Amino acid sequence: MAKRSARRKYRDGAYESDNVHALFPSSSWSPLDRDREGRDRKYVKNIRAMSPLQQKLMDAIEERSVVLALGPAGTGKTYIAISKAVESLEQNKVSRIVLSRPAVEAGESLGFLPGDMQEKLAPYLRPLYDALNERLGGKRTKALIAEGIIEIAPVAYMRGRTLNDCFVVIDEAQNCTYGQLKMLLTRLGWRSTMVLTGDPDQTDLLPGISGFGDIATRLERVPEISITRLGDADIVRHPLVGSMLTVL
């Protein structure tokens, strides 16, 4: 009897006002809105400069073979460099991307790391993987790395090489010594572009050992090399990052 009574009430419309609620309370809300916002945040095919100096950096990468980008955290140095590298690869301007980063710990020792060379280096190279995944997607990034089209290597393994037809990004260059940077710069081969990024004020080396600031000053005398010095006004992370850097 209870089931019959319930069905009769449902047919008579007794539940319409009491137990039936709108799934989407706001008539202006659409289930596509969240997806559209997610796509916009996740991937933009053509990146856009957020400041005049970022635009200067992007133009320099298009026009010069060697570019140095100096600036505080959050100014988009690494992201712009890797985005331009991916763009050059997709437009067949280069045949390979080579990404390098010094394996220097930020103030604390991790001790012995298990695994092969790639597994040991993975924590240090994680920011490069993150940028590649955002530009290419995880599956395509893994495929290109497996094919050798994208190579991620520590600075220690760059000596003796000649990098032809490559887009080379040296990230966290402030953690390289003057000698290491000189070695890296002289790896440049034909039809290649090399971008060095870093923040001389955030080196993890002992005072006076980092050579990035010194080598940037010296290379300013070479007209074919572009030096872009980004500032606090170019920070595109959380607004508090810029505020903190002004007092820290």
SULTA-V467284 format. One line per field, one symbol per residue. ss: DSSP state (h for helix, s for strand, l for the rest). phi: phi as a letter, one per 20 degrees, with the letter a starting at -180 (. if undefined). psi: psi as a letter, one per 40 degrees, with the letter a starting at -180 (. if undefined). Layout:
ss->???
phi->???
psi->???
This chain:
ss->lhhhhhhhhhhlllllllllllllllllllhhhhhhhhhhhhlllllllllhhhhhhhhhhhhllsssssllllllhhhhhhhhhhhhhhlllllsssssslllllllllllllllhhhhhhhhhhhhhhhhhhhhlhhhhhhhhhhllssssshhhlllllsllsssssslhhhlshhhhhhhhllsllllsssssslhhhlllllllslhhhhhhhhlllllsssssllhhhllllhhhhhhhlll
phi->.fffffffffffnfefeeddcffdgefeecfeffffffffffbcfdfcfdbgffffffffffddeccdddrffnenffffffffffffffemfcdbdcdcbfedeenbeemfdfoeffffegffeggfffffffednfffffffffenfdcdcfgfdefneceelcddcdelffedfgfffffffeefdflccccdcrcgecfeefgnefdfffffffffeefedddddecffefdeggfffffffde
psi->dddddddddddeededddehihdgdheeiieeddddddddddhhdhihieiddddddddddddidhhhhhiiieeeddddddddddddddefdieihhhihhghigeiheahhiaaddddedddeddddddddddeidddddddddeedhhhiiddeeheihgifihhhhifeeeiiddddddddeehaifihhhhiihdefieiihedhedddddddeeehdehhhhhiadeeheahdddddddee.
